[in-house]
Amino acid sequence: MLRIGICDENTKDRTVIRQIVTDTLFREEELSYIEYAEAETLEREIQASTVPFDLLLMEMKYKNTSGLQLAKQIREKNLDVDLLFVTDESDHVYEGYHVQAQGYVLKEDMKTQLPDCLRQYMKRRAQTGTILVKSESVVRSIPIATIRYIESRARVLLLHTKNEVIPFYGKLADIEHKVLQHGFVRIHQSFLVRKAAIAAINGYEAVVGEDTLPISRKYYKTVQMQFQLKQKIQVAEEDIDPTVTRSLAKSMENNGAIIGTKGELLGIIYRMKDGESLTIGRDAEKCQIVLKKSNVSREHCIVRRLDDDTYEVEDCSKNGVYVEGAYLGKGNKVQAETGNRVWLCDESQEFRLG
């Protein structure tokens, strides 16, 4: 279940946004919605830390506050929520990046851009704190934090959560590498268990919720070493393993990004890990960010994220790349800093380094 929040004071826009989300994601995920006609209602829930959604689609401008201010409050409260701006305001993409927004879409383009943004979000979500499974002919994205344990029965895997058991075809070994980094431990050839879900270890058995699971001799010493029950912080049934989050924002590494601020690039937020490089241009086969303008070269610019939190920008173009207004020239490279502005051809196509 993906819980969607929509905060927009324009009733028509809320309806359109909801329809786009439904049309785009209904085959991928079960959805629930809560809508806010007034930003003040949302702000009260933020202050009370009771927000009932996983992804919030929000405007940048409201009558009595701003979307950026609400987003900052969400981050200050450390709420486990992802943000996506759908707005008439085109001047705040860079600020949106700094509150870990997953995307920035202008309303005039939302019928074409919002579906792409949502699909990219779901792809990233599937690669981080969730498991994507096909259960009973429906593809579902299951937050790892909600899984108590995973059981293998022949060719079928069973995801045990508090409220349901989700069956799908697969091998325990294939899913093991995905969940071990999220607080799971192998206790038996047929069981992977979330450590925070274990209430007690009694001999060669682990108590998980209402279930008692076997611990094999092969894994017994490892399990005993990892579980220091005297120091273990007991969590309530509704609590989530503190090592696992539902949102992408809280699981993001502190790396860099390219943030599109003008022209075709406007609204693009492409996050980069240290050592990663990407190419911008018209060639869809060779470029990670693809533009359509005829004056943009097939491979116009290469940006590399360096290990010291800086960037290297390389000009591969005919019509030029500018860093902070300085022309590079084809084949030339320059080191750039976080916050620097980069133009492609001229200042009408701009991105900033995050």
C-alpha positions, 0 to 999 in steps of 0.5 A: 500500500502506497499512501498518497497525500495531495495538498493543493488549494485548487480543487480542480488541480487536486482532482487532476493530480489524483487522476494522473497518479491513479492512471500511472500507478494503479497497476503497480501498487495499491493506493490510498489517498488523503487530500488537503484543501488548506495548507493549514490542516497539513501544517497541523499534522506535520507539527503533531508528527501524525502525517498519514501518507508516504508520498506528498504531492504539494504546491510551492505556493499557498495562501498563508505559507509556502510549500518550501516552508512546509517541506522544511518543517517535515525535514526538521521533524524527521518525518518518514515522508517523500515529497514531490512538487507539482506547482506553477512556480518555476523558480524553486527547483534548487531549493526543492532539491535541498529538502530531498524532493523526489521531483519537481513538475510544472503544472502546465506540463503535469499531464506528460511530466508527472507520470514519468516522474512517478514511474522514476520514483517507483523505480527508485523506491523498488531499488531501496527500502522496498521489495517488488514482488508479483503476488497472485498476479498483482505486482506489489511494492512491500516496504522492508520495514513492515516485514517480520520474517521471510519463509521459504516453502519449496518454490514459494516465498512467504513475506510475513507482516503483522497484518498479512502473509504475501506469497510469491515465487522465488528463492530465499538466496535471491532475496537475502542480499537485499534484506541483510543490509536492512536488519535481517538475519538468516536463522535457518535454511528456510527463514530470514528474520528481521532482528527487531521483530524477535521478542525472545530466543529460547534455546533453538527457537526464535519468538517472532510475534505470535510465531515460534521459528526454528534456529538451525545449529548452523546459524545458532552461534551467529544468531546468539552473537547478533542478538544481545537481548539484554541490550535490545531496545524493545519495540511496540507492534507498530514500531518500525526497525530504526535501521529501515525507513519507508521513504527514499528521503531518509535512506538517501546517501549524502551525495550530489545531483544535477538540478535542472533550473531552466529550459528543457532541464527545468525540474530534473533532479538527477542524483549522483553517487561519488565516482558516477558520471553522466552524459547530457545530450540528444542521443537517447542511447548514450545520454542519461539526460536527453534533450530535444533542442536542435542546438544541443549536440548528440553528446553535449556535456559530461558531468562527473561526481568526484570523491571530494564532493566536487565535480568535473564538467567536460564540454563535448559540444559544438555550441558550447558549455559554460560554468558560472558564465565561463566558456569551456570549449570542446574537449576542455574540462573544468572542476566545479563546485556545489551550487555552480550554474552550468549552461548548455549553448546559452543561459536558457538551458541551465542546471545547477550542481547539488 
